[in-house]
Structures are given as C-alpha cells and as structure tokens.
Amino acid sequence: MTSQTYITSLERRHQDLDRKISEEMRHPSRDALLIAALKRKKLELKDEMNRAQRGPAH
C-alpha cells in the first residue's frame, strides 16, 4: 500500500466516523459514552493522518 493510498484510507475512515457521530447525535436516546469513544477514535485517525503525511523521516 502506498502512503497516499494509506492516507486516503485513513481519510475515508475519518469521514465514516464523522457520519456515525452525527447520526448518533440525532438520536433522542443518544449514548454519550459511544459518542465520546467515536470522537476519540476520530482524533486518533487525524493524528495518524498527520504522521503519515509528514512521512517516516519526521
């Protein structure tokens, strides 16, 4: 897998999590713990994307 393919994959997963968070927020009986976990995972993916974009030398 090339680095650009990896970054694209991370971006797609990040967008999927964003959609899941939005969907969960619209539910009247939303699960605050689930939302927090999804947001944490979204931040982890964002950090991973930043590391991947900087490359292995940094």
C-alpha positions as CSV (number, residue, x, y, z in Angstrom):
1,M,0.0,0.0,0.0
2,T,1.4,3.4,-1.0
3,S,1.5,6.2,1.5
4,Q,-1.2,8.1,-0.5
5,T,-3.4,5.1,-0.5
6,Y,-2.9,4.7,3.2
7,I,-3.8,8.4,3.8
8,T,-6.8,8.1,1.6
9,S,-8.0,5.0,3.6
10,L,-7.5,6.9,6.9
11,E,-9.5,9.9,5.5
12,R,-12.3,7.6,4.5
13,R,-12.4,6.1,8.0
14,H,-12.3,9.5,9.5
15,Q,-15.3,10.6,7.4
16,D,-17.2,7.4,8.3
17,L,-16.7,8.2,12.0
18,D,-17.9,11.7,11.5
19,R,-21.1,10.4,9.9
20,K,-21.6,7.9,12.7
21,I,-21.1,10.7,15.3
22,S,-23.6,12.9,13.5
23,E,-26.1,10.0,13.3
24,E,-25.7,9.2,17.0
25,M,-26.1,12.8,18.0
26,R,-29.5,12.9,16.2
27,H,-31.0,10.1,18.3
28,P,-33.1,11.2,21.2
29,S,-31.6,8.4,23.3
30,R,-28.0,9.0,22.3
31,D,-25.2,7.2,24.0
32,A,-22.8,9.7,25.4
33,L,-20.1,7.1,26.0
34,L,-20.3,5.8,22.5
35,I,-20.1,9.3,21.1
36,A,-17.0,10.0,23.2
37,A,-15.4,6.8,22.0
38,L,-16.1,7.6,18.4
39,K,-14.7,11.1,18.8
40,R,-11.5,9.7,20.4
41,K,-11.1,7.3,17.5
42,K,-11.7,10.2,15.1
43,L,-8.9,12.2,16.8
44,E,-6.6,9.2,16.7
45,L,-7.2,8.8,13.0
46,K,-6.5,12.5,12.5
47,D,-3.2,12.2,14.3
48,E,-2.3,9.1,12.2
49,M,-3.1,11.0,9.0
50,N,-0.8,13.8,10.1
51,R,2.0,11.4,10.9
52,A,1.5,9.7,7.5
53,Q,1.6,13.0,5.6
54,R,4.8,14.0,7.3
55,G,6.5,10.8,6.3
56,P,8.8,8.4,8.1
57,A,11.7,10.9,8.3
58,H,9.9,13.2,10.7
